[in-house]
Amino acid sequence: MKCIIIDDEPLAVEVLQDYCKKLDFLELEGTFNNPLDSIPIINRKNIDLIFSDIEMPQMNGIDFIDSLENRPFFIFTTAYSHYAVDGFELNAVDYLVKPIPYGRFVKAVSRVQGLLTKNGEVRDTNIFPSSGGSENGDNFIFVKAEYENIKIRIDDIKYVQGLKDYLKIHVVSTNKPILTLMSFKELHDRLPSNLFERAHKSFLVNVNHIGSIQRNRIVIDDIRLPIGESYKSTFLFRLGLR
């Protein structure tokens, strides 16, 4: 996957370069302080992904991305979280706030990899490929429920519902969800990012189990789940609907 970095801060560029080197499937084709200098390589090299800062002296990163006719996938990297809405209105794949943790970087890049796979190789009826395993390489996770640790196959998880301090994990073959004391972030970090997407503050969805999308609702086995306004743009873009 060919990528470039656009950022006027040398330290930020150095961090992203180091992160890119750690992922074998990323090919860093260049780094740029001025967004306009990157246009020739974007047109010539078939770039798949742009990491772009937003506040730069030569040109605002949002304005630059908006100006591109043949726009690659892009991820904004910035110290200012208040730009997030503008970024997602442009269908940014992700929005990383500096300082960027490596794990968060990997999750964002994996999301792009999933989108490229979807666009280039549709081999079955699944929206995305089978997970192949958790972030640790396993095809299952253990969660604590009551007085035991329960093993759950990742592909069997249909969706997760948040209830205050608890999560309800809905799985195939049973109408009884697994109730566990865990945060959304803790569970999401343990699941493959190419398969699970947050659709609402209270729902995490396995995209392979989605039957249909009806306006602001997700249908999974005749169950209708809401799509939250703050998650809608990214969620629909992930499914290729925007």
Secondary structure, DSSP 8 states (H G I E B T S, - for coil): -EEEEE-S-HHHHHHHHHHHHT-TT-EEEEEESSGGGGHHHHHHHT--EEEE-S--SSS-HHHHHHH-SS--EEEEEES-GGGHHHHHHTT-SEEEESS--HHHHHHHHHHHHHHHHHHH---SSSSS----S-TTS-SEEEEEETTEEEEEEGGGEEEEEEETTEEEEEETT-SS-EEEE--HHHHHHHS-TTTEEEEETTEEEEGGG--EEETTEEEETTEEEE--HHHHHHHHHHTT--
